[in-house]
Amino acid sequence: MNKIAIVGTGYVGLVTGACLSDFGLNIICVDNDKQKIDDLHKGIIPIYEPGLEPIVERNVYYKRLSFTTDIKEAVDECDVVFIAVGTPPAEDGSADLQYVEAVARDVGRYMNGYKVIVDKSTVPIGTGQRVKGWVREELEKRGLSYDFDVVSNPEFLREGSAVHDFTHPDRVVIGTESEKAMELMKQVYSVLYLNETPFVETNIETAEMIKYASNAFLAMKITFINEIANLCEKVGANVQDVARAMGRDGRISPKFLHPGPGYGGSCFPKDTLALAEIGKQYGSPMTLVEQTVKANELQKKLMAQKIEDELGDLEGKQLAILGLSFKPNTDDMRESPAITILNDLAKKGAKFKVYDPMAYKEAKWRLKNIKDQITYCKNEYETMEDSDALVIITEWNQFRKLDLDRVKKALRQPYFFDFRNIYKRDDMEKRGFKYIGVGQGSGNIQMREELKTKQEVAATKTSD
């Protein structure tokens, strides 16, 4: 095998290229964004991903990893071409394949012999066959008929732990109709194959479906525990105990049973919308997925409503916001709950002092419509000075051990909204905070007593 081309240097492409080069392979990363490639040549990584920078630096030094804007050169030199470009949602929620098509056509224009074309991007079922068609069309224009194979090799990388996920995967999925292509892909992943990582060998369409089914299931699991959390608040139950007991069931597992303000990011929102749209196109409605999408958006709005319910009129109120990225260890704010929460509160006249360890650059354009209501702070404690409440939206580790005496002293009022449940309500109430979590029953001791009385009255009426 000669070199491998990775087209696209976002989260998926750059992590894939860097990690494969660390496996000892020769990788060319391609992108049409000249500034991004120039930055990479200077050692500037365009994304924040823990552990990625030293891998890139090491493999550039050993000349196993290079960067270019010249896709013709990359296709000429490489036997395997990974397509790792974006597939953003179109207006109807379906995946926009214009960038995938552009790469496939470029491969057809420039290929000089047998190639394996690998769909690494998350693409709708049937895309692999469409890629074949686009490549053939370009070959026909050239009057050529080179052999090639298409492979679906979906990624399962979590932002913030993408390097670990690539090097220690739960499974590697390879979908193809060709034994030759399958053997080449096993060579690409030989390090993982020798380490006895489970390989799922299947056809193209099944591999494409595996990616969507996996993400949709995890999104539904998050949404399920969020809805259980909302009910727990009404009946006086504690969702953390519920989730812990559920997670003890081996059929359920404790993963993704953490209530919060709703999921965000580059995968779950986009992939659930796309799968729902695919279901509509094929006359097989994905009703659970459709409801998951709706419930997740509602969850974000419910968080804003919680704040208004507690604080009352928000006009002129100042809120200390901790966390803007959709999850910790990333600067990505795509579909972050913070966007919905802050926009809803801004409409009610609230002002914000905000802090996030990494997401400022992205926040300043994603929240530009309410920029006059936002003050960006240098640390978590600066946000609290003269604020009417503290709101934790993203559970960065440094927010888990706040100096609570300092917090209480800085706030005008002791309102503590913990939308990631990283503090214990009873402990916070003993310290004098008005603590509001997600799914932790009534909001304070007095409310719990009132709820208990209501339940006792209801039980008496039932027995009568």
Salt bridges, closest charged atoms under 4 A:
ASP22 OD2 - ARG58 NH2 2.94
ASP31 OD2 - LYS36 NZ 3.94
ASP38 OD2 - LYS34 NZ 2.82
ASP76 OD2 - LYS72 NZ 3.23
GLU77 OE1 - LYS3 NZ 3.15
GLU101 OE2 - ARG105 NE 2.87
ASP106 OD1 - ARG109 NH1 2.64
GLU137 OE1 - ARG105 NH2 2.80
GLU138 OE2 - ARG105 NH1 2.81
GLU138 OE1 - ARG109 NE 3.44
GLU138 OE2 - LYS141 NZ 3.18
GLU155 OE2 - LYS211 NZ 3.23
GLU159 OE2 - ARG334 NH2 3.56
ASP165 OD1 - ARG158 NH2 2.70
ASP165 OD1 - HIS164 ND1 3.92
GLU177 OE1 - LYS132 NZ 2.42
GLU183 OE2 - LYS186 NZ 3.94
GLU201 OE2 - LYS186 NZ 2.82
GLU233 OE2 - LYS306 NZ 2.52
ASP241 OD1 - ARG244 NH2 2.27
ASP249 OD2 - ARG251 NH2 2.68
ASP271 OD1 - LYS270 NZ 3.14
GLU297 OE2 - LYS300 NZ 3.29
GLU308 OE1 - LYS348 NZ 2.67
ASP332 OD2 - ARG334 NH2 2.75
ASP344 OD2 - LYS301 NZ 3.28
GLU362 OE2 - ARG366 NE 2.48
ASP388 OD2 - ARG412 NH1 3.17
GLU395 OE1 - ARG420 NE 3.15
ASP405 OD1 - ARG431 NH1 3.36
ASP426 OD1 - ARG448 NH2 3.43
GLU429 OE1 - ARG448 NH1 3.40
